[in-house]
Amino acid sequence: MSHPKYPWIGNRISEENMASLYRLKQQTKKPITVLVSEAVSRYLSMHRDNEEQPQNLLSEVSDDLGAENHREP
């Protein structure tokens, strides 16, 4: 099965979350890309019930990521 190529957005994942993903990767024996894909699918599935437009979802995710990256330590 072929998947489209997209730029990696891993630089938007915090060090703490990346460390958690790595531990989960070791436990599950799944690549991090598969874990991220599963998480994105579940996230989008949750929001489908709200019948949001895709652009609104992208904006919401972008806002969430921006807030995460600008938190005070």
N, C-alpha and C positions, 0 to 999 in steps of 0.2 A: 504494500500500500504506500503510495507516494503522498507526501505532505508538502504543502506550499512552504517556501522559505520566507521567513520574516526576520527582521532585525531582532537580535536578542535584547530583551528588556531587563535582563538580570541586574543591570546597574541600578534599577529602581527598587531592588529588594534589599532590605537592611541586612547588615552583617549578622545580626541576631537571628533574623528569619532564615538567612542562608545557612547558618549553622544548624538550625532546627531542621531544615530541608535535608542537609547532609546526613544528620543522625537518622532521619526517617528513611532516607535512601539506603543506609546501611541495614536498617531493620527490615525493610520491605524488599530489598534487592531490586528496586525499580529505579531507573534513571531519574534525575531531578527534573528533566524536561517532561517526563511522563507525570510526575507528581504535580508539577505546575499546570499541565494540561488538564488533569483531573480537577484541580482546584478551580481553574477558570470555568470549566464546564459546570461544576456545581454552583459557582457564583452566578453564572448567567442563567442557569435553571431557576434559581431562587428569584431572580428579578423578572423572569418571563411572566410569572404570575401577576406581576404589577403592570404588565402590558406597557412597559416603558419603551420609548423609541431607542434604537441603537446609539444614536448620537448622545442622548441623555445619559445612557450607561457609560459611554466613553468619558464623558465629562465628569461623571460621578467618580469613576475609578481614578481619573487623573487628579481630581480634587483630593481624594483619599490619599493617593501616593504623594502628592505635594505636601499635604499636612504631615504625613509620616516622616518625610525627609527634612522637615523644618521644625521638628520638635526640639525643645530644649533638653539637653542631657541631664 
